[in-house]
Amino acid sequence: MNTTTRSLSTIAREIRADWTNMYFGAVPYVQAMGTLDSINSNYGYDSAQSIVLYFLANAQTWKGLKAREIKEELKKMAGVK
């Protein structure tokens, strides 16, 4: 099992590569995540945790194995069950 936490920018690149027709509401959050290192970072006045949570709220139409894996990873990072 992987115990290393990946950077949010790495995860954002993977999201962009997999989610070819991204929902417009998720785009700004993926862009913001692309500039962040960890869940403890900030994007302007917003915490990385809030960016991740807003992304998850706007990523409901993203389906498939990779989507499930990444969403689960982000939930764990953000402390969501």
C-alpha positions in Angstrom: 0.0 0.0 0.0 1.2 3.5 -0.9 1.8 5.5 2.3 3.3 8.5 0.5 1.1 11.5 0.1 1.2 12.9 -3.5 1.2 16.6 -4.2 -2.0 18.2 -5.3 -0.3 19.4 -8.4 0.6 15.8 -9.3 -3.0 14.7 -8.7 -4.3 17.7 -10.8 -2.2 16.6 -13.7 -3.6 13.1 -13.4 -7.2 14.4 -13.3 -6.6 16.5 -16.5 -5.1 13.5 -18.3 -8.1 11.2 -17.4 -11.1 13.6 -17.4 -11.2 14.6 -21.0 -14.5 16.5 -21.1 -14.3 18.1 -17.6 -17.4 19.6 -16.0 -17.0 23.4 -16.2 -17.6 23.8 -12.5 -14.6 21.6 -11.6 -12.1 23.4 -14.0 -11.1 26.3 -11.6 -10.5 23.9 -8.7 -8.3 21.6 -10.8 -6.4 24.7 -12.0 -5.9 25.8 -8.4 -4.9 22.3 -7.3 -2.3 22.4 -10.1 -0.4 25.2 -8.2 -0.6 23.5 -4.7 1.8 21.1 -3.0 -0.1 19.8 0.0 -3.5 19.9 1.7 -1.9 22.4 4.2 -1.2 24.9 1.4 -3.2 28.0 0.5 -4.5 29.4 -2.8 -4.9 33.1 -2.2 -7.3 33.3 0.8 -8.6 29.7 0.3 -7.2 26.7 2.0 -6.2 23.7 -0.1 -8.7 21.7 1.9 -11.5 23.9 0.7 -10.3 23.8 -2.9 -10.3 20.0 -2.7 -13.7 19.9 -1.2 -15.1 22.2 -3.8 -13.5 20.1 -6.5 -15.1 16.9 -5.1 -18.5 18.6 -5.0 -18.1 19.5 -8.7 -16.6 16.1 -9.8 -19.8 14.0 -9.5 -19.9 13.4 -13.3 -16.4 12.1 -13.4 -16.7 8.3 -13.5 -14.5 5.3 -13.8 -11.8 3.5 -11.8 -9.3 6.3 -11.9 -11.9 8.8 -10.8 -12.9 6.6 -7.9 -9.2 6.2 -6.8 -8.4 9.9 -7.0 -11.6 11.0 -5.3 -10.9 8.5 -2.4 -7.3 9.8 -2.2 -8.5 13.4 -2.0 -11.1 12.6 0.6 -8.5 11.0 2.8 -6.2 14.0 2.3 -9.1 16.4 3.2 -10.2 14.3 6.2 -13.5 13.4 4.8 -15.0 10.0 5.4 
